[in-house]
Amino acid sequence: MEVSPRAALIIASLFEKATGQLLSQDRFWRIGTTLSPFCRARGIDSFDRLALTLERSSDPELSLDMIDALLNNETSFFRDAVVFSHIADQILPQIAANRQREKRIRVWSAACSTGQEAYSLAMLFAEQGDRWNGWKIEILGSDISRSAVQQARGGLYTQFEVQRGLPIRQLIAWFDPVLDQGWRAKPALTSVVTFTRHNLLGPPPAGGRFDLILCRNALLYFSPERRHQLLEGLSLALASDGALLLGAGETALGNSTRFISDPVAQTVYRAAAYTGLSNAA
Protein backbone atom coordinates (compact mmCIF):
# COMPACT_ATOMS: atom_id res chain seq x y z
CA MET A 1 0.00 0.00 0.00
CA GLU A 2 1.11 3.53 -0.73
CA VAL A 3 1.61 5.92 2.16
CA SER A 4 0.28 9.40 1.42
CA PRO A 5 2.21 12.38 2.86
CA ARG A 6 -0.78 13.29 5.04
CA ALA A 7 -1.09 9.79 6.49
CA ALA A 8 2.63 9.60 7.13
CA LEU A 9 2.63 12.91 9.01
CA ILE A 10 -0.35 11.91 11.16
CA ILE A 11 1.17 8.52 12.05
CA ALA A 12 4.60 10.04 12.75
CA SER A 13 3.05 12.75 14.93
CA LEU A 14 1.04 10.24 16.96
CA PHE A 15 4.10 8.02 17.35
CA GLU A 16 6.23 10.92 18.59
CA LYS A 17 3.51 12.07 20.99
CA ALA A 18 3.24 8.60 22.51
CA THR A 19 6.94 7.70 22.67
CA GLY A 20 8.94 10.90 22.29
CA GLN A 21 10.81 9.25 19.43
CA LEU A 22 11.28 11.24 16.24
CA LEU A 23 10.13 9.55 13.06
CA SER A 24 11.68 11.98 10.58
CA GLN A 25 10.77 12.12 6.91
CA ASP A 26 13.86 10.17 5.91
CA ARG A 27 12.50 7.32 8.06
CA PHE A 28 8.93 7.41 6.74
CA TRP A 29 9.78 4.27 4.78
CA ARG A 30 9.37 2.38 8.07
CA ILE A 31 5.67 3.18 8.01
CA GLY A 32 5.07 1.33 4.75
CA THR A 33 7.47 -1.51 5.53
CA THR A 34 6.31 -2.13 9.10
CA LEU A 35 2.66 -1.23 9.00
CA SER A 36 1.58 -2.85 5.72
CA PRO A 37 1.34 -6.34 7.32
CA PHE A 38 -0.16 -4.66 10.40
CA CYS A 39 -2.97 -3.13 8.30
CA ARG A 40 -3.64 -6.32 6.32
CA ALA A 41 -3.96 -8.36 9.51
CA ARG A 42 -6.62 -5.92 10.75
CA GLY A 43 -8.52 -5.54 7.50
CA ILE A 44 -7.49 -1.90 7.03
CA ASP A 45 -7.30 -1.21 3.30
CA SER A 46 -5.26 2.02 3.27
CA PHE A 47 -2.93 4.11 5.39
CA ASP A 48 -5.34 7.03 5.04
CA ARG A 49 -8.00 4.93 6.76
CA LEU A 50 -5.52 3.90 9.45
CA ALA A 51 -4.52 7.53 10.01
CA LEU A 52 -8.16 8.63 10.23
CA THR A 53 -8.98 5.93 12.80
CA LEU A 54 -5.93 6.82 14.87
CA GLU A 55 -6.63 10.55 14.62
CA ARG A 56 -10.18 10.09 15.88
CA SER A 57 -8.95 7.90 18.76
CA SER A 58 -11.84 5.58 18.06
CA ASP A 59 -9.75 2.48 18.78
CA PRO A 60 -7.21 2.96 21.63
CA GLU A 61 -5.94 -0.62 21.34
CA LEU A 62 -5.19 -0.04 17.67
CA SER A 63 -3.05 2.97 18.62
CA LEU A 64 -1.05 0.96 21.16
CA ASP A 65 -0.57 -1.91 18.72
CA MET A 66 0.54 0.52 15.99
CA ILE A 67 3.13 2.04 18.32
CA ASP A 68 4.43 -1.42 19.20
CA ALA A 69 4.74 -2.28 15.51
CA LEU A 70 6.76 0.86 14.73
CA LEU A 71 9.16 0.53 17.65
CA ASN A 72 12.58 -0.87 16.84
CA ASN A 73 12.98 -3.94 19.08
CA GLU A 74 16.42 -4.94 17.79
CA THR A 75 18.44 -6.65 20.51
CA SER A 76 20.41 -9.81 21.30
CA PHE A 77 22.06 -11.60 24.18
CA PHE A 78 25.40 -10.13 25.33
CA ARG A 79 25.16 -7.49 22.62
CA ASP A 80 28.66 -5.99 22.26
CA ALA A 81 30.80 -8.44 24.22
CA VAL A 82 33.35 -5.72 25.07
CA VAL A 83 30.70 -3.84 27.05
CA PHE A 84 29.82 -6.89 29.14
CA SER A 85 33.49 -7.66 29.75
CA HIS A 86 33.96 -4.11 31.04
CA ILE A 87 30.92 -4.45 33.28
CA ALA A 88 32.22 -7.74 34.72
CA ASP A 89 35.86 -6.75 35.12
CA GLN A 90 35.68 -3.04 35.99
CA ILE A 91 32.27 -1.65 36.85
CA LEU A 92 30.81 -4.37 39.08
CA PRO A 93 33.94 -4.79 41.25
CA GLN A 94 33.94 -1.03 41.81
CA ILE A 95 30.25 -1.01 42.72
CA ALA A 96 30.79 -3.97 45.05
CA ALA A 97 33.55 -2.12 46.86
CA ASN A 98 31.20 0.82 47.42
CA ARG A 99 28.29 -1.34 48.58
CA GLN A 100 29.97 -3.66 51.08
CA ARG A 101 27.77 -2.39 53.90
CA GLU A 102 24.42 -2.63 52.09
CA LYS A 103 25.25 -5.68 49.97
CA ARG A 104 22.59 -4.60 47.52
CA ILE A 105 23.00 -3.72 43.84
CA ARG A 106 20.30 -2.28 41.61
CA VAL A 107 20.69 -2.39 37.83
CA TRP A 108 18.36 -0.86 35.25
CA SER A 109 18.29 -2.09 31.67
CA ALA A 110 16.38 0.81 30.09
CA ALA A 111 14.76 0.42 26.66
CA CYS A 112 15.46 -3.29 27.06
CA SER A 113 13.19 -4.43 24.24
CA THR A 114 12.42 -8.16 24.68
CA GLY A 115 14.74 -8.55 27.65
CA GLN A 116 17.90 -10.20 26.35
CA GLU A 117 20.14 -7.52 27.87
CA ALA A 118 18.56 -7.87 31.32
CA TYR A 119 18.91 -11.65 31.25
CA SER A 120 22.50 -11.32 30.03
CA LEU A 121 23.22 -9.22 33.12
CA ALA A 122 21.56 -11.85 35.32
CA MET A 123 23.81 -14.54 33.78
CA LEU A 124 26.84 -12.35 34.35
CA PHE A 125 26.07 -12.09 38.06
CA ALA A 126 25.22 -15.78 38.36
CA GLU A 127 28.47 -16.85 36.71
CA GLN A 128 30.60 -14.78 39.07
CA GLY A 129 29.87 -17.40 41.71
CA ASP A 130 30.76 -16.76 45.34
CA ARG A 131 31.42 -13.05 44.80
CA TRP A 132 27.72 -12.29 45.21
CA ASN A 133 26.79 -14.73 47.98
CA GLY A 134 24.76 -12.83 50.55
CA TRP A 135 24.07 -9.94 48.17
CA LYS A 136 20.65 -8.77 46.99
CA ILE A 137 20.81 -8.35 43.21
CA GLU A 138 17.93 -6.49 41.57
CA ILE A 139 17.76 -6.10 37.79
CA LEU A 140 14.96 -4.06 36.24
CA GLY A 141 14.24 -4.19 32.54
CA SER A 142 11.93 -1.60 31.03
CA ASP A 143 10.56 -0.73 27.63
CA ILE A 144 7.68 1.29 26.22
CA SER A 145 6.55 -1.60 24.02
CA ARG A 146 3.77 -3.70 25.53
CA SER A 147 4.54 -6.75 23.42
CA ALA A 148 8.27 -6.57 24.14
CA VAL A 149 7.72 -6.39 27.90
CA GLN A 150 5.24 -9.26 27.72
CA GLN A 151 7.80 -11.50 26.00
CA ALA A 152 10.53 -10.43 28.41
CA ARG A 153 8.39 -11.33 31.40
CA GLY A 154 7.74 -14.76 29.94
CA GLY A 155 11.46 -15.31 29.32
CA LEU A 156 10.67 -17.39 26.24
CA TYR A 157 12.89 -17.08 23.16
CA THR A 158 12.97 -18.77 19.79
CA GLN A 159 15.89 -20.82 18.55
CA PHE A 160 16.88 -17.90 16.33
CA GLU A 161 16.83 -15.47 19.25
CA VAL A 162 18.99 -17.60 21.54
CA GLN A 163 21.49 -18.23 18.76
CA ARG A 164 22.16 -14.50 18.60
CA GLY A 165 24.93 -13.96 21.13
CA LEU A 166 24.25 -16.87 23.48
CA PRO A 167 26.90 -19.65 23.49
CA ILE A 168 25.58 -23.19 23.77
CA ARG A 169 27.16 -23.59 27.22
CA GLN A 170 25.15 -20.70 28.64
CA LEU A 171 22.02 -21.74 26.77
CA ILE A 172 22.04 -25.17 28.39
CA ALA A 173 22.98 -23.79 31.81
CA TRP A 174 20.37 -21.04 32.04
CA PHE A 175 17.47 -22.00 29.75
CA ASP A 176 15.07 -24.93 29.53
CA PRO A 177 13.83 -26.23 26.17
CA VAL A 178 10.12 -25.74 25.53
CA LEU A 179 8.71 -28.12 22.95
CA ASP A 180 8.02 -26.42 19.60
CA GLN A 181 8.42 -22.97 21.17
CA GLY A 182 12.10 -22.40 21.95
CA TRP A 183 13.87 -21.84 25.25
CA ARG A 184 12.67 -20.38 28.55
CA ALA A 185 14.87 -18.65 31.14
CA LYS A 186 15.32 -20.69 34.31
CA PRO A 187 14.11 -19.45 37.72
CA ALA A 188 17.71 -18.66 38.70
CA LEU A 189 17.52 -15.81 36.16
CA THR A 190 13.87 -14.80 36.39
CA SER A 191 14.08 -14.53 40.19
CA VAL A 192 16.44 -11.53 39.97
CA VAL A 193 14.94 -9.82 36.91
CA THR A 194 11.66 -7.91 36.73
CA PHE A 195 10.18 -6.08 33.78
CA THR A 196 7.90 -3.09 33.51
CA ARG A 197 6.49 -0.85 30.80
CA HIS A 198 8.13 2.56 31.06
CA ASN A 199 8.49 5.71 28.98
CA LEU A 200 12.03 7.08 29.21
CA LEU A 201 10.66 10.62 29.10
CA GLY A 202 8.58 10.03 32.21
CA PRO A 203 9.64 9.88 35.89
CA PRO A 204 12.27 7.23 36.77
CA PRO A 205 11.04 3.86 38.03
CA ALA A 206 10.26 3.62 41.73
CA GLY A 207 12.39 1.82 44.28
CA GLY A 208 15.42 4.05 44.68
CA ARG A 209 18.46 4.93 42.63
CA PHE A 210 20.38 2.51 40.45
CA ASP A 211 24.05 1.62 40.74
CA LEU A 212 24.25 0.80 37.04
CA ILE A 213 22.03 1.95 34.18
CA LEU A 214 22.28 0.64 30.63
CA CYS A 215 20.46 2.77 28.07
CA ARG A 216 22.09 1.76 24.83
CA ASN A 217 21.04 2.86 21.34
CA ALA A 218 17.94 4.71 22.52
CA LEU A 219 19.14 8.32 22.30
CA LEU A 220 19.56 7.90 18.55
CA TYR A 221 15.80 8.03 18.06
CA PHE A 222 15.16 11.28 19.92
CA SER A 223 15.49 14.94 18.98
CA PRO A 224 18.18 16.98 20.80
CA GLU A 225 15.54 18.45 23.12
CA ARG A 226 14.20 15.00 23.97
CA ARG A 227 17.71 13.65 24.49
CA HIS A 228 18.30 16.34 27.07
CA GLN A 229 15.01 15.47 28.79
CA LEU A 230 15.82 11.74 28.73
CA LEU A 231 19.28 12.25 30.22
CA GLU A 232 17.90 14.53 32.92
CA GLY A 233 15.62 11.67 33.95
CA LEU A 234 18.47 9.16 33.93
CA SER A 235 20.53 11.47 36.14
CA LEU A 236 17.76 11.42 38.73
CA ALA A 237 17.73 7.62 38.67
CA LEU A 238 21.51 7.10 38.93
CA ALA A 239 23.30 6.75 42.27
CA SER A 240 25.90 9.45 42.91
CA ASP A 241 28.70 6.90 42.42
CA GLY A 242 26.89 4.86 39.78
CA ALA A 243 27.64 4.28 36.09
CA LEU A 244 25.57 4.99 32.98
CA LEU A 245 26.29 3.04 29.80
CA LEU A 246 25.18 4.43 26.45
CA GLY A 247 25.54 2.98 22.97
CA ALA A 248 28.73 3.25 20.94
CA GLY A 249 27.29 5.98 18.72
CA GLU A 250 25.83 8.03 21.57
CA THR A 251 27.13 10.59 24.03
CA ALA A 252 25.83 12.42 27.07
CA LEU A 253 28.28 15.26 26.50
CA GLY A 254 26.65 18.21 24.81
CA ASN A 255 23.23 16.75 25.58
CA SER A 256 23.34 17.19 29.35
CA THR A 257 25.46 18.87 32.00
CA ARG A 258 24.58 16.15 34.48
CA PHE A 259 27.26 13.71 33.30
CA ILE A 260 30.99 13.45 32.72
CA SER A 261 32.74 10.77 30.74
CA ASP A 262 34.64 7.96 32.41
CA PRO A 263 38.31 7.88 31.27
CA VAL A 264 38.37 4.09 31.13
CA ALA A 265 35.52 3.46 28.68
CA GLN A 266 34.09 5.77 26.04
CA THR A 267 30.49 4.65 26.53
CA VAL A 268 30.49 4.99 30.33
CA TYR A 269 29.31 8.18 32.05
CA ARG A 270 29.30 9.29 35.67
CA ALA A 271 27.36 11.89 37.60
CA ALA A 272 28.94 15.31 37.14
CA ALA A 273 29.77 15.51 40.86
CA TYR A 274 31.40 12.07 40.90
CA THR A 275 34.83 12.09 42.57
CA GLY A 276 36.02 8.54 41.99
CA LEU A 277 37.45 8.83 38.47
CA SER A 278 41.03 8.82 39.65
CA ASN A 279 40.38 5.53 41.41
CA ALA A 280 38.57 4.13 38.36
CA ALA A 281 41.60 4.88 36.16
N, C-alpha and C positions, 0 to 999 in steps of 0.2 A: 504494500500500500504506500502511496505517496503521502508525504508529510507536508502540509501546507505551512507557509511561514506563520500564519496566525495560530494554527494548532501548536506548532513548535514553541512559540513564545508563551502560550498559555501553559503548556505542560512544563516548560522550563521554569516559569515563574512559580508555579505551584510546588515544584520540586525544591526550588531554592527556599521558598517560604517554610516548607516542612522540615528541611534538613540543614539549611544554611549553605549547602554546597552549590557552587556556581556551575550551571550547565551552559557554557558559552556557545556562541553560534558555531564555532569550529568543532564543537562536540555534539551538535544537533543530530549527527548521523546515528548516535546511540539511541535516539528515540525510535527511528525506523527499525534499526537492527534488533533492539531489545524488546520493543513493545509490539511489533507485528505479531509474533506468536501469542503474546499476551492478549491482544485484541481478538485474534481468531478463536482462542480458547473460550472467550466470553461472548462470542457472537456479535462483536462490535465491528461494523463493516467499514469504518473510516476513522482516521485520526481526528477529523473535525467533530465527529459524533462523540469520540472519547473526550476531547477537550471540552465540549459543551456539557457533557455529563459531569465532568470534574469541576467545571466552573460553577455549575449550579449546586454543587455539593449534594446532589440527590442520592449519592451512593457512597457513604463514608468508607466502607470496606474496600470499594474499588480504588479510592484514593490511596489508602494504605498499601494495597497490593501493587498499585502502579509505582509507588515510591520504592517498595522492596525490589521490584523488577529493574528499576533504573540504577539502584545502588551497585557499586562495584565491590563484589564480595571476594575478590582475588586474595588468596592466602594459601599457606602450606605449613606443614610441620617444620620447626627449626629453620624458618625462613631467614636466610643470611646466617650461615654457621658462625661467621666471625663475631657477630653480635652476641650470640649465645655463649660463645667461648669467653668473651669479655665479661659477660654477666657472671658466669661461673667462676672465673679466675680472679676478677678484679672487684666488681661491684658488690656481689654478695658477701665476700669476706669482709669488705669494709663496712657494710651494713651490719653484719653480725658483730663486729667489734664495737659498734655504737649501740647495740641493742642487747648487750649481755645481761643487763638488769631485767629488762622486760621479757626477753626471749619471745618476742612477737615480731613478725614481719608481715607487712601488708603490701601486696603488689597489685597494680591495676593494668590490665591489658585493655587499653581504650581502642575503640573502633576495631574490635577483635574479629569481626565477621563471624564465621562459623566455628570459632573457638580453638583452632589449631595452635595458635600462639600461646593461649592460656594453658592448654594441656602440655605443650612443650615445656613451659616453665615448671609445671607440676612434676614432669619427668625429671627435669634438671635437679630440683630439690630432692626428689626421691632417690636419685642415683648418687647423691653426695653422702648417702649413708649416715653414719653416726654423727656427722657434724650437726644435724638438726634434731637429734633426739632431745625431747623435752621442750622443743620450740613449738609455738603456734604459728603455722604458716597459713596465710589467707591470700588467695588469688581471686581477684574479681575480673571477669571479662564482661565488656559492655559493647553494645552496638545499637544503632538506631533501627536496624532492620529486624522486623518481627520474625521473619522466617529464619534468618541467620541465628538469632538468639535461641529460637526453638530447637534447631538442630544442635547447637552447642550444648544446650541443656541435656539433650538426649545422649550426647557423646557418641553418636553413631556415624561412621564414615564409610564410604564406598572403598572398594579395592583401589580405584584410581586415586582417591584422596589420600589414603594412607601411604601409597607408593611415592607420593610427593614429599620427600624430605625425611621420611621415617624409615630408618634401617630395620631390617627384618628382626634383629635382636630385640630392639625396643618394641616393635610391633607385637611380638610374641609375649614379651614381659609385661606389657601394660594394656593390652587389648585382648578381648575375647571375640572369637569368630561368631557371627550371627548368620545362620543359614540363609542364603540367597539375599542377604542385605548388606553384609560387609563386616565391620569390626566395631565393637563398642568399648569405650574406655572403662577400665576396671575401677572398682570402688576406691582403690588406693589413690587414684587420680581425682575422681569425681568428689571425694570427700573434702578436698582442699580447694576446689574450684567452684565458684558460683557465677551465674550469668544473669545479667539484667539488661533491659532495653534502656538506652540512655542517649540523649542528644548532647553532643560535646559542647554545644553553645549554651546549654542550661547549667544549673548549679551542679557542683561536683557530687558524686555519690556520697551517701551518708556513711557513717561509721568511723570517721577520723581520717587523718592524713595518711598518705601512702609513702612508703620508703623507696619504692621503685615504680615508675610509670612508663609504660611503653605506649607510644602513640605514633606509630610508624606509617608513613605514606597516607596520612589523612589530610595534612595541611595543604597538599597539592591541589585539593578540590575546592578550596575556599578562596574568596577574594582577600586582598590584604587587610581590609577592615575586619573581616570575619576571622582571619588568622590571629590578629591581635586579640580579639575577643576570646577565641579558643585558648590561646596561651595564657591569658589572664586567668581563666578558669582552672587550667592545669596548675598554675602557680599556687592557687588557693588549696589545691588538693595534695600538693607535694610537701613532704616533711622538710624542715629547714636544712637537714643534712642529707636529703634524698637525691635521687638521680632520675632525670627524664631522658628517655631515649626517643629520638625522632628517626625518620627514614634517611637514607643516604643522600637523597636529593633535597632535603629540607633543612631549615635552620630557624632557630629562635631569634638569632641576632638580627636586628633591624625590624623584627616583627613584635618585639616585646622588650621592655627594659627589666623584666622580672628575672631574666636568666643570664648566666654567663656560661661560656663553653668550658668543658673539662679538657685539660691539656693532654690527657691520655688517649681519648677517643673522640673523633670528630662529631659523632652523632649523639654524644652524651652532654647534657646540660645540667647545671646546678642552679639553685636559688641564688639571686644576685648577692645576697648577704653571706653566702656560704664561705667559711674560712678554712676548709680542709683541703684545698687544692694542693698545697705544698706536700701534704701527707700522701695524697692520691698519686702524685707524680713520683 
